[in-house]
Amino acid sequence: MFKVCIISCGMIANSAHIPAYREFSEDYEIAAVCDINAQAAKETAERHGIPNYYTDAEEMLIKESPDVVSVCVPNCFHKQYTLMALRAGANVLCEKPLATTYADAKEMFDEAQRQGKVLMACQSMRFTPDRLAAKRYVDEHGIDDIYYGELARIRRRGIPYWGSFHIGKISCGGAFIDIGVHMLDALVWLMGNPEVESVSGKTMQNHKDELGSLKSSGALTGNVDRIRNFDPDEMDVEDFSAGLINFKNGATVSFKVAWAANCPEASDIRLIGKKAGIYLPECRVYSGTDGEESIVSTELAYDSVFAGHIYLADNLRKVLKGEKAPIVKPEETLNVTRIIELFYRSAELGREVYVNEN
């Protein structure tokens, strides 16, 4: 039995992490939760029947000695609490993005290796029916020499107004780091994790006064316990981003990501190779002169809007028991993190930025 502790008691902890661990109650026992807001910690513990709650993460780690820690704090604090948990002897499942710079991500994985622990980024959106089907197709048939790709993640009106996602010093970015990272991770995973060479990116802010519903802004269950008063003047991150990623193998990927935009909703990935091309979420494969076929979409094993977290909790327990390898690999997360860092640097400098500029 693996003892679990959870740091931060917001929406993602309550709606995704806790239910995911509970799905495998034969292997996980949630011992405690922690939040700097005592009321949030108390309410979460009582709601889920968790025996202990804390307001100090270090105290919780010392007293509980967990085997597994979920780090659910805002982006800018992932490194701090992940290192704290690793040094306390825990394996860590950290919410995406693992880090905002390559150096930070490398330090975190190095510490996990030093401690002999597993550190996995919570890239839960690999586990959609179309992406699982595409991965199966790629593994079985291959689509050699991918030379071009596209990704689009668009919300019509989905600025997350119920938390601190819109504040740079807490979130370290806007739409690209929040929802773009899921698409970027899935695309890099499907492409076989080619190394990035350069990124050219642009950030914009156009719709901070136009808010949608809780569900449209990422609270997929429509439930948020404590909705923070949203002040548009606080919003100092992008609601729209676009750009181009060049990889060392010669492939190029264009992207657009938005919390709010006057265009259709999208969660699209396009991969074009010499052998074949794959279009998602349509699950279409194109090859040859007239070749066009459908991939059989994968039926998810779990009926949940946060099914990806359940898949990750399942994978983690099997990794800890020596039965499986991590499905989200360190080298993939490091590559994704490097792209994120290059993107924001490019947007700041107003030019293409190369990986060898570091």
Summary of the structure (lengths in Angstrom):
residues: 358
radius of gyration: 19.9
end to end distance: 43.4
largest distance: 64.7
contacts: 1242
relative contact order: 0.17
helix: 39%
strand: 24%
